[in-house]
Amino acid sequence: MQKRQRNILLLITILILTTVTCSISDDGPPRNAVVVPVTANTSLTRWLETAIEDFNAAKIETAAGNPVYIVLDPIESGQAVTDMADGGPLPALWVPDGPVWVNLLADQGMDSFQGNCISLVESPLVIAMWRPVAEALGWPGRSLGWLDVGSLAADPSAWDYYSGGQFGDTLRLGHTHPGLSATGASTLLAIVQAAEAKTEAVGVDEVQKPIVQASVSAFEAAVSWFSSATDDLGRTMSERGISYLGAAVMYESTVVNYGGGDPGLVPIYPFEGTFVATHPACLNGAADAEMQEAAAIFRDYLLGEKAQRMALANGLRPVNKSVPLGLPLDETHSVDLSQPEIVFGSPSVDTIYAVQDLWQAARKDVNLVMLLDTSGSMNDGRKIDGAREAAVQFVEQMGDDDFITIVAFSTQPDALLIHEQVGLTRGKVIGMIEGLRADGYTALYDAIGDAAAIIADTNSPQTSNVMVVLTDGLDTKSSRYHFNQALIEMAAANDTTVFTIAYGNDADEKLLAELALQAHGNFYLGDEASIAAIYEEMSAAFGGSVGVGR
């Protein structure tokens, strides 16, 4: 699984760096260095990479005379909780979005990060919106809120009235996965706070109110994309433009980092209020004394004026009062330092759990068509085994109310199962996938055409359409369809998101990437080692049951 691969990679990196300390290297830690692993949420990556480079170059030493060397692992807070609770390596310093994530990890049996946390920087949660989209909605003269944006995204007629039809049929909205990322969980909680018109933190009882759940369901029904990380959401939105997402929830700093260009992104500060990430840096109390000392030295450096100026340069609000606010937190970037006027109270651990349960019930159900290449070339190595195992894991993470279609394709496409509700047929679907065998040629284009036709027949306003295409080779047998713009448009019809996987080196990467790009999905280059991680990332993109939860 993805988290296991990341844990193994981090552990190997630490071991390598520790081994390298026996000799001086310009590219690694100096002799006898204390190698300090630091985990931080992805919205801090730009700042921390710059700060770490400067810190490591300074060769600051512990009291014992050993240089301190920092290694960064950027992971969203929910994913970090899951990894550490599942036995992954613990960093010496953890910087989540807020203190509730430290408490949540403690609730899962690991309290070594409690009791020694200091806020490094701050950034408010905002709605990132393309400037012309915001202006069409009356910004900046008109204040916009959480419920406004959710209503516009859910109501195509209202969207058409305000946008004039110039930005597509619907307002495509995105946020991060609430089980993996704090910005995703905060998005849902902000909807609850707005629906309750409350500033102080809401509790479990309020999350469970029918009227609140209806507000969250209305908002989530309009969401087109769930990213697994805040930084990825900002970068991808910036790269793909208005047609990909018209609005997305992220931090002010993420908008500043990725909002440049023409037309550019602007941060919308919801009038009902919002959350502010305080980014506490928490020492691992279970680490040895010198490791804790080294981590504290680095934390003190981050709080110093030099590092805080670096934070400001990367769109973060410094906590060191000797650093005055200024560029790039200015009018040029549409930043309003008087905002947010209303800051919501920090949630409890139980509320985080409750909102995870609410989200799985509120998110739009998925109508998935999974295309699996079962041609003879899939017998090479463990290709077919890896594909089966990853697909099974994927199905296990789907919601009970989601729908699934399985199309195996070799010499011709074979729809093994069409539009079955997952909760009623999960065991049957898994058994069907486990029984797949590889033989024959590759009718890839015919399989895509047939899958698009199935989606057209099963399309419903109550579900999100998704197509997943895995193939290890070129089309060698299609007779009814060709790869052209007509086939791409057919696959992308009915607002279908298409994910494509080139499984090995023989697939047509350019073709698969073009299909995914035009259908608002992602293209992945995979192999037996990475296929499980790819399926897990795809699962997160449309709301699979991954990450934090009881």
Secondary structure by P-SEA (a helix, b strand, c coil): caaaaaaaaaaaaaaaaaaacccccccccccccbbbbbbbcccaaaaaaaaaaaaaaaccccccbbbbbbbbbbbcaaaaaaaaaaccccccbbbcccaaaaaaaaaacccccccbbbbcbbbbbbbbbcaaaaaaaccccccccaaaaaaaaacaaaaaaaaccccccccbbbbccccccaaaaaaaaaaaaaaacccccccccccccaaaaaaaaaaaaacccccccaaaaaaaaaaaccccccbbbbcaaaaaaccccccbbbbbccccbbbbbcccccccccccaaaaaaaaaaaaaaacaaaaaaaaaaccccccccccccccccccccccccccccccccccaaaaaaaaaaaaaccbbbbbbbbbbbcccccccaaaaaaaaaaaaaaaaccccbbbbbbbbccccccccccccccccaaaaaaaaaacccbbbbaaaaaaaaaaaaaaaaccccbbbbbbbbbcccccccccccccaaaaaaaaccbbbbbbbccccccaaaaaaaaaaaacbbbbbcccccaaaaaaaaaaaccccccccc
